[in-house]
Amino acid sequence: MKLILTRLAAAVLATSLIGHAAPAMAQRAAAQPPAEQQRQPARVYLIRGLFDVFSLGMDRLGSHLRRDGHAARVYGAASADALTAEIIARRRAAPGETVVLIGHSLGADAAIRIANRVQAAGAEPISLVVTFDPTSRQELRGGVKRVVNLFQSNNGWAVPVNRGQAFAGRFENRDLRDMAGINHLNIEKSGALHRQVQAWVAEAVAADRPVSQPARARPRR
């Protein structure tokens, strides 16, 4: 009999605890945004330079970004037209997706052209463009929320990007002329710059994440 009473007491106590815990669990569940509102990792397009052989740092950076959970793929500069069409289509079909474009040398030139074409097409701006040592001076007119140009003005190859008058996003030409150990052929291989780009991609994902609205309290009855 004593054993039976002990078990009955334990069952009553467990039921009471569950009853008290259930409202708190429901409140936590209500506070979490629905699964469909959770922002997915970024879609990253990396573009190599001349002949696809001088920009292998793009492959390494792409590997780092995939380990961060992003969908990152590497392309040649000759794929710029096809990439433009794909990116414009994606921006129209899924405007809330975080899209990032990264290029080196001729690939950097292509990244600026793609952003301008996105703007001309009236599509949702790309979330982030990062360029390593572009070689042709271009004006960025729009098509991107944030652009960072990492270039070395004293290596004989790289040039800054010109900011168009209508461009309303965040814009930075970062001259790395005093950064030791880099040049046009290895700037995109720098581990320090890779880590910086990884941080910028994470910031772009956070910036694109919708702000969840607080759950409305139900009136007491």
N, C-alpha and C positions, 0 to 999 in steps of 0.2 A: 504493500500500500504506500509506504513512504517513497519508494522508487517512482510509483505512478504519479504521486503528487508533485514530486520534483520535476518530472518531465512535463506535467501540465503547466507548472509555473514557468518553466523555460519557454514553452510554446507561447504563453500569454505575453511574456516579456518580448520575444522576438516579433510578435504581431504588432505590439505597441511601438517598437523601434522602427519597424517598416512603415507604419502609419505616419510617424513623425518625419521620416526621411523622404517620403514620396513627394510632398509639396516642394521641398527644397530641390530635389532632383528635377521636378517639372519646371521650376523657375530657371534653373541653369540651362535646361534644354531650350526653353523659350528664348533665352537671351542669346543663344548661338544663332548666327545667320543660317538660312537654308543652304543645303549643299550646293544648289545651283548658283548661289551667289558667291561661293568661294572662288577666289581668283586662281586660275591655273598658272603654272610657271610660264616664263616668257618663251616666245618663239623667236629664235635668234638666227639671223642669216649672216654668215661670215664670208667675205669675198677676198680672195687672194689677188696678188698683183700679176706682173708680166709672166706669161708662160706657165703659171701655176707652180713655179719652182723656187721663187724668191720670197715666198710668204708663208713658209711652213709653220711659223708661229701662230697663224690663224687656226691651224689644226690643233695645236696644243691648247690654245685658248678655248676652242670649241669643246675639247675634252674636259677642261676644267668646268665649263658651264654645264655640260651634261651631268657631271658629278654633282653640281648644285641643283640638279633636277629640271633644268631647262631643256627644251627641244632645240638643239643647236646643230646646224648643218653648214658645211663649208662648200663654197662654189668658186669657180673661176670667173675672172672679170668678163670673159666672153659670154657669160650667162646673164649679163645685166638686163637685157631686154626681157628675157623670160622671167627673171625675178621681179622686174617691175610689174609685169602683168599679174603674177601670182600675188604679190603684196597688195596691189590695188584691189584685187578680187577679195582677198582676206579682210582688208580693212572695211570693205563694204558689207561683207557677209557677217563678220564678227567684230564690230567696232570696239568692243570692250576688251578684246584680246591685247596683251602686251606684246608688241612686235619691236624687235631690236635689230639694227643693221650696223655691222662692223666691217671696215675694210682697210686694207693696207696698200699704199702706192696707187697703182691703177685701180685697185679695188676700192680705195678710198675715194678716188675720183668718181667711180661708178656709184658709190653710196650717196654722194651729194646729188648726182643726176637723178637717181631714183627718188630721193626725197622731193626734189622739184617736180617730178612727174606725178607723184602722189598729190602734191598741192594742186597741180594743174588739172588733175582728174576730179578734184573736189572730194576725195576720199578722206576718211578719218586719218589724222596725222600719225606717223610712226611714233612710238613711245620714246625711242632713244636712238641716236646715230653717233657712233664713235669712229673717228677716222685716224689712222696712223700714217703720217707723212704723205698727204696727197701731193701729186706732182703737177697738177694744172690748176691755175687760179680760177675759181668759180664763185658765183654769187648764190648763196642759199636764200631762196625766196619763201620757203615754207615747207609744209609736208612733214614736219617733225616737231615734237614738243620740246625736245632737248637735244643739243648737239655739242659734242666736245671734240675738238680737233687737236690731237697730240702730234706735234710736228717739231722738227729741229731746223731752225732757220739757217744754220751754218753748215749744213752737210752737203750743200750743192744741189739738192733734189727737191726738198719739201717747200711748200708754200702755205700761207694761211688761207683760210676760207673767208670770203667777203660776206658780211651780213647784209641781206637785202633790206630795203626800207620797210617792206611790209611784213618782215619776219617778226612774229610776236612771242616766240618761245624763248627758252633759255639757251644762251649761246656763249661758247668759250673757245678761243684759240689759246692753247697752252703750249708755249714755246719751251722746248726741253734742250735748248742749246747748251746749258751748263750741266746737263746730266751725263756723267762720265760713263764710258763703255758702250755707248749706243751710236748707231749710224743708220743710214737709210735701209741697209740690208738686214739689220737685226732689231730695229726698234720694236717690231711687233712680237719679238720673242722674249721681251723683258718680263721676268716673273713679277717684279714690282708693279709694272703697268697692267699685267694680267689681273692681279689682285684688285687693283683700282677699278678696272672695268667690271669685274665680278660684283664689286660693291655698287657700282652705278646701275647695273642690271637689276640687282635686288631692290634698289631705290625706285627704279621704274615700275617694277611689279607692285611695290607698296603704293606708289602714287596712283596707279590705275585701279587699285582695289576700291570697290564701292564702300562708302561709309555706311555701316549697318545702323539702322534706326533702333532706338531703345524700345523695348516691348512696352505697349500701353497697358497700364494697370487697369484691371477690371474693377468696376465699382463693387463695393461690398453690399451684400444683401442682408 
